């Protein structure tokens, strides 16, 4: 075994495939979407932790540490921005759904 253990790249979190339409969605559809978004949020957090560990593993003591950290930060920021955008869309549909009741 060498100094570097094989390390799989961190899997970029995937947003839920669709956001239900608040005008027509059933309550179970909205609940399922909320569950999917909670799981997605957890995946984004895990992605951040994975990137942090990957940075430590790959760049420990190297001159490229700052460059790697910058790249990992960009990856995480992209994931967080997508999460926030999708969550905003979902929350708007939740408001529409609740207004129906």
Secondary structure, 3 states (H helix, E strand, C coil): CCCCCCCCCCCCCCCCCCCCCCCCCCHHHHHHHHHHHHHHHHHHHHHHHHHHHHHHHHHCCCCCHHHHHHHHHHHHHHHHHHHHHHHHHHHHHHHHHHHHC
